[in-house]
Amino acid sequence: MPISAENAARYPKDWRAISERIKLRAAMRCEGVPGQPACGAIHGERHPITGAVVVLTVAHLNHQPEDCADENLRALCQRCHNRYDVKHRRGNASRTLRAKKHNGELFGGEETPEG
């Protein structure tokens, strides 16, 4: 998963090396997440479920990029990574939307129509 600009500073300078080490630990296969079986997707090959070419990523299980302990990192295919992160992303999107609404940033800074 690409690192968003606003989170880039939260990753250690050697993130690329850490990420590669985790992928090698997983033998370039999706490790799955706790409580769910691994899908078996292999980096660079067709995904067994979606058929798309797999790009292996590394996920922080606690969603904290600063925490790069091995037990917090999992090599995941894009499908598993997105499925694992969906609730976290929805929460972030909700908080961002509320903050923008509160700050008047929605609708180009105009007042919202009253209903």
C-alpha positions as CSV (number, residue, x, y, z in Angstrom):
1,M,0.0,0.0,0.0
2,P,1.4,3.4,-0.8
3,I,2.3,5.5,2.2
4,S,0.2,8.7,2.3
5,A,2.1,11.9,2.5
6,E,0.7,12.9,5.8
7,N,2.0,9.6,7.4
8,A,5.4,9.4,5.7
9,A,7.2,10.9,8.7
10,R,5.8,8.2,11.0
11,Y,7.7,5.4,9.2
12,P,11.3,4.7,10.1
13,K,14.0,5.7,7.7
14,D,14.8,2.0,7.0
15,W,11.2,1.1,6.3
16,R,12.0,-0.3,2.9
17,A,14.6,-2.7,4.4
18,I,12.1,-3.7,7.2
19,S,9.4,-4.3,4.7
20,E,11.6,-6.5,2.5
21,R,12.7,-8.5,5.5
22,I,9.1,-9.2,6.5
23,K,8.2,-10.3,2.9
24,L,11.2,-12.6,2.9
25,R,10.2,-14.0,6.2
26,A,6.9,-14.9,4.6
27,A,8.6,-16.4,1.6
28,M,6.9,-13.7,-0.6
29,R,3.5,-15.2,0.3
30,C,0.5,-13.5,1.9
31,E,0.7,-14.4,5.6
32,G,-2.9,-13.6,6.4
33,V,-4.0,-11.9,9.6
34,P,-4.8,-13.2,13.0
35,G,-8.1,-15.1,13.0
36,Q,-8.3,-15.5,9.3
37,P,-6.5,-18.1,7.1
38,A,-3.8,-16.9,4.7
39,C,-5.1,-16.7,1.1
40,G,-1.8,-18.1,-0.3
41,A,-1.3,-15.3,-2.8
42,I,2.3,-15.1,-4.1
43,H,4.0,-11.9,-5.0
44,G,4.2,-11.4,-8.8
45,E,1.7,-14.2,-9.5
46,R,-2.0,-14.2,-10.2
47,H,-4.1,-14.0,-7.0
48,P,-6.0,-17.2,-6.3
49,I,-9.2,-15.4,-5.7
50,T,-9.2,-12.2,-7.8
51,G,-6.9,-13.2,-10.6
52,A,-5.0,-9.9,-10.4
53,V,-1.2,-9.8,-10.2
54,V,-0.2,-9.8,-6.5
55,V,1.8,-7.0,-5.0
56,L,2.8,-8.1,-1.5
57,T,2.6,-5.3,1.1
58,V,3.5,-5.1,4.8
59,A,0.7,-4.2,7.3
60,H,1.0,-2.9,10.8
61,L,-1.5,-5.0,12.8
62,N,-2.0,-2.1,15.3
63,H,-2.1,0.5,12.5
64,Q,0.8,2.3,14.1
65,P,3.6,2.9,11.6
66,E,6.1,3.7,14.3
67,D,5.7,0.1,15.8
68,C,7.8,-2.0,13.5
69,A,8.2,-5.0,15.9
70,D,8.2,-8.3,13.9
71,E,5.0,-9.5,15.7
72,N,3.2,-6.3,14.6
73,L,4.1,-6.7,10.9
74,R,2.5,-9.1,8.4
75,A,3.2,-9.6,4.7
76,L,-0.2,-9.3,3.0
77,C,-1.5,-9.3,-0.5
78,Q,-3.4,-6.1,-1.4
79,R,-6.8,-7.8,-1.0
80,C,-6.0,-9.0,2.5
81,H,-4.4,-5.7,3.5
82,N,-7.4,-3.7,2.3
83,R,-9.8,-6.1,4.0
84,Y,-7.9,-5.8,7.3
85,D,-7.7,-2.0,7.1
86,V,-11.3,-1.3,6.1
87,K,-12.7,-0.6,9.5
88,H,-9.7,1.5,10.5
89,R,-10.0,3.5,7.2
90,R,-13.8,4.0,7.7
91,G,-13.2,5.4,11.2
92,N,-10.5,7.8,9.9
93,A,-12.8,8.9,7.0
94,S,-15.6,9.6,9.5
95,R,-13.3,11.6,11.8
96,T,-11.9,13.6,8.8
97,L,-15.4,14.4,7.5
98,R,-16.6,15.5,10.9
99,A,-13.5,17.7,11.4
100,K,-14.0,19.3,7.9
101,K,-17.6,19.9,8.6
102,H,-16.8,21.5,11.9
103,N,-14.2,23.7,10.4
104,G,-16.4,24.8,7.5
105,E,-14.1,23.1,4.9
106,L,-16.9,21.1,3.2
107,F,-18.6,22.6,0.1
108,G,-15.6,24.9,-0.6
109,G,-15.8,26.7,2.7
110,E,-19.5,27.8,2.1
111,E,-22.1,27.3,4.7
112,T,-24.1,24.1,4.3
113,P,-27.7,24.5,3.3
114,E,-30.1,24.1,6.2
115,G,-32.6,21.3,5.9
